[in-house]
Amino acid sequence: MGLTDRLRSWFSPYDFSGLDPYSVLNFNGNTYPIGFNQTLVGHEEKPEAGFAGLVDWAYKSNPVVFACVRARVSLFSEARFQFRQIRNGRPGDLFGTADLAILETPWPNGVTGDLLARMLQDADLAGNAFIHLRGDTLVRLRPDWVTIILGSYQDPEVEAWDLNAEVLGYGYQEGGYGSGRVPVFLQRERVAHFAPIPDPLAPYRGMSWLTPILREIAADSAATSHKLKFFENGATPNMVVSLDPTIQKAAFDQWVETFRKGHEGLRNAYRTIYLGGGAKVEVIGKDLQQVEFKTTQGAGETRIAAAAGVPPIIVGLSEGLAAATYSNYGQARRAFSDLTMRGLWRNACGSLATIVKVPGGSELWYDDRDIAFLQDDMMDRANI
């Protein structure tokens, strides 16, 4: 059975004539038009579900997550692309050619910073970023609509972890898996896949740094909601009001409604309570000071920042500011750039080299010489 028949046996028989002009597979020097079925089992790596939900629940609703992502993206997008000479296995000078134009103007009205910002934002929230080379323009692919298609020329029944398995291409279904639209197959040579944190359970798919801290995010959001409710209820702990057990239900309901109108909410905070008929009030629960709210919430914020690789002092979190000095900030900045950002830049260069013509004896690299945040590092490097 030829490769075309094998691939068609894997994928549903769509009308290939309506596919994207780049929807062909180059394999062993041959070209094959392809359609694919998103329900394929054993020959694909689908992104984890819930990308849109994670964006709404964590990125758009949790200020700590937003601050960490913004700090990462703000610095990451400051770099520029250059080629770097490799001489005797050692890096040499940086230089540029016209082949970098696709990264300098990735799409109409777009610049390098826009490309880098989109790549890291997708990688942070979905674990993967996919950039498609379409003609002389780059197209950002929504990560949860992309399927990594795996296969082998020797074995049509290859599984993801088999020795012969390799990436054959990428499937993109506009609107997502439930849209019913015909998926498009994209050549692997025309897609840059940026996945800075590998998923240990998948050979090619990446993992979001938010995945291990979902409970911390939930706890931080719950703490914020608790604080809001505390102030909405007059900045007092919960209260229990006991009434005469002989009271009738209708009278009880009327009394509760009257009490709530007069004593719940910010406008009624600190009003004196007048009771009669044997009613008494007892305070239950603890106030924010008794539960050490600042310490509790601050510890959760620090864990989120640690997962992001962002020192708390950089994003202005309370525990970081408590020990803030000029020296501490400089050390935090150095750790952020060296331990987090430089690895991301290197990974992005390696990923984008797939769709860029790199001169022989060189590699695609990043230029950080004009980034103000790193100027002190430049001075230290010069002294060394």
Beta strands, then each sheet from edge to edge (+ up, - down):
strand 1: 24-27
strand 2: 30-33
strand 3: 44-45
strand 4: 80-87
strand 5: 90-95
strand 6: 129-134
strand 7: 137-141
strand 8: 146-151
strand 9: 166-172
strand 10: 184-187
strand 11: 191-194
strand 12: 239-242
strand 13: 280-283
strand 14: 362-367
sheet 1: 1+ 2-
sheet 2: 3+ 8- 9+ 10-
sheet 3: 5+ 4- 14+
sheet 4: 7+ 6- 11+
sheet 5: 12+ 13-
end
